[in-house]
Amino acid sequence: MTSSKDEKLILVDEHDQPIGTGSKLSVHQDGLLHRAFSIFIFNGKGQLMLQRRALGKYHSGGLWTNTCCGHPRPDETVLGAAHRRLQEEMGFDCALHEAGTLTYRAEVSQGLIEHEFDHVFVGRFDGQVHPDPDEALDWQWVDLDTLHTALMTQPDTFTVWFKTIVEQPGGNLRNLKALALKLHTE
């Protein structure tokens, strides 16, 4: 079985056009631009599901972040990969809608660099959650006012990509929440 660190990532140019592949660990060691996704799931009360990354993750272990994130494999679509990882990490699946993209580059723990062309998805879910303990140490629903306070007073408890996404003009959590809630009523 292939280790998570050996998994192949899709290298892309600044327009998200594939230019090759690389192993997950080497791509993050070298800070190469690669395709990724981040998922934000809201419940019917408008609360965001946060995940606390498992301590055994190869970077950013123990930090709070968005519901789920990951990388598509060379043979799958971004949306297909998002559904796969949501099921693998959090133990459920739901309808997802792409809310936009962004590119960022940031140093993370263990001397690694996240340099991602990130596809941001939103969804709504009110059912049972069954996270994989190797992926998520903990999870919680949080209202946006409480989250905003935590981001201001305890920024080091959150992943760098989560803070980057929510600071983007289109990544405003209230905008993502409105989109997620609207999708459920259509």
C-alpha positions in Angstrom: 0.0 0.0 0.0 1.3 3.5 -0.9 2.0 5.8 2.0 0.1 9.1 2.2 3.4 10.9 1.8 4.1 9.0 -1.5 0.7 9.8 -3.0 1.0 11.6 -6.3 -0.2 15.2 -6.6 -1.0 17.1 -9.7 1.5 19.9 -10.4 -0.2 22.9 -12.1 0.7 26.3 -13.6 -0.9 29.6 -12.4 -4.0 28.8 -14.5 -4.5 25.4 -13.0 -3.3 23.6 -16.1 -1.5 20.3 -15.3 2.2 20.3 -15.9 3.2 17.0 -14.2 3.0 15.0 -11.0 5.1 14.7 -7.9 5.1 12.8 -4.6 3.1 14.5 -1.9 6.1 14.9 0.5 8.6 16.1 -2.2 6.0 18.6 -3.6 5.6 20.1 -0.1 9.3 20.0 0.6 10.0 22.0 -2.6 7.0 24.2 -2.4 5.7 23.3 -5.9 2.4 24.7 -7.1 -0.2 21.9 -7.0 -4.0 21.3 -7.2 -5.9 21.1 -4.0 -9.3 21.6 -2.5 -10.8 22.9 0.8 -14.4 22.0 1.9 -16.6 24.2 4.2 -19.7 22.4 5.5 -22.5 24.3 7.2 -25.4 22.9 9.1 -29.0 24.2 9.0 -28.3 26.6 11.9 -25.5 28.2 9.8 -22.7 26.8 11.9 -19.4 25.7 10.3 -18.0 22.3 10.9 -14.4 22.6 12.0 -12.0 19.7 12.1 -8.9 19.4 14.4 -6.2 17.6 12.5 -4.9 14.4 13.9 -1.6 14.7 15.8 0.0 12.1 13.5 -0.5 14.2 10.3 2.8 15.0 8.6 2.2 18.7 9.0 -0.1 21.0 11.0 -1.2 18.2 13.4 -3.5 19.3 16.2 -4.6 22.5 14.5 -8.2 23.5 13.8 -9.2 23.9 10.2 -12.1 23.8 7.7 -14.2 20.7 7.5 -12.0 18.8 5.0 -9.2 19.4 2.5 -7.0 17.3 0.2 -5.6 16.8 -3.2 -7.1 15.1 -6.3 -5.2 12.2 -7.7 -4.0 12.3 -11.3 -7.0 10.2 -12.4 -9.8 12.0 -10.7 -11.7 15.3 -10.9 -11.4 17.9 -8.2 -15.1 17.4 -7.3 -14.7 13.6 -7.2 -11.7 13.9 -4.9 -13.5 16.3 -2.6 -16.3 13.7 -2.2 -13.8 10.9 -1.6 -11.9 12.8 1.0 -15.0 14.1 2.8 -16.1 10.5 3.2 -12.6 9.3 4.2 -11.9 12.1 6.7 -15.3 12.9 8.2 -17.3 9.7 7.4 -20.1 11.4 5.4 -20.8 12.9 2.0 -23.2 15.6 0.8 -23.8 17.8 -2.2 -20.9 20.2 -2.8 -20.7 23.4 -4.8 -17.5 25.1 -5.9 -17.4 28.6 -4.5 -14.2 29.8 -6.1 -10.4 29.3 -6.3 -7.4 30.9 -4.9 -3.6 30.4 -5.0 -1.5 30.8 -1.9 2.0 29.9 -0.7 2.8 29.5 3.0 5.3 27.7 5.2 3.7 25.1 7.5 5.2 22.9 10.2 8.0 20.4 9.7 9.8 22.8 7.2 7.2 22.1 4.5 5.6 24.6 2.1 1.9 24.6 1.0 1.8 26.2 -2.5 -1.7 25.4 -3.7 -4.1 26.3 -6.5 -7.0 25.6 -4.1 -10.6 24.9 -5.2 -13.0 26.0 -2.4 -16.3 23.9 -2.0 -19.3 24.5 0.3 -22.1 22.2 1.3 -24.8 21.7 3.9 -25.1 18.7 6.2 -27.2 17.9 9.3 -26.6 14.2 9.7 -24.2 11.9 11.6 -20.5 12.5 11.5 -18.0 9.6 11.8 -14.5 11.0 11.5 -11.5 8.8 10.9 -9.3 9.3 14.0 -6.1 9.1 11.9 -7.4 12.1 10.0 -9.4 14.2 12.6 -8.6 14.3 16.3 -11.8 16.2 17.0 -14.5 18.2 15.3 -17.2 20.7 16.2 -19.9 22.9 14.8 -19.1 26.6 15.5 -21.1 29.8 14.9 -19.3 32.4 12.9 -19.1 35.0 15.7 -17.4 32.6 18.0 -15.1 31.5 15.2 -14.2 35.1 14.4 -13.3 35.8 18.0 -11.1 32.6 18.1 -9.4 33.6 14.9 -8.5 37.0 16.4 -7.5 35.8 19.9 -6.0 32.4 19.1 -4.7 32.5 15.5 -1.9 29.9 16.1 -4.5 27.2 16.8 -5.7 27.3 13.1 -4.1 26.0 9.9 -2.4 28.6 7.7 -4.7 27.7 4.7 -7.9 28.1 6.7 -6.8 31.6 7.8 -5.7 32.4 4.2 -9.1 31.3 2.7 -11.3 33.2 5.2 -9.2 36.3 4.7 -9.9 36.3 0.9 -12.6 38.7 -0.3 -14.6 35.9 -1.8 -13.8 33.5 1.1 -15.6 35.6 3.7 -17.3 32.9 5.9 -20.6 34.8 5.8 -20.6 34.6 2.0 -19.7 30.9 2.1 -22.5 30.3 4.6 -25.0 32.1 2.5 -24.1 30.1 -0.5 -24.3 26.8 1.4 -27.7 27.6 2.9 -29.1 28.8 -0.5 -28.0 25.6 -2.2 -30.1 23.5 0.2 -33.3 25.5 -0.6 -32.9 25.2 -4.4 
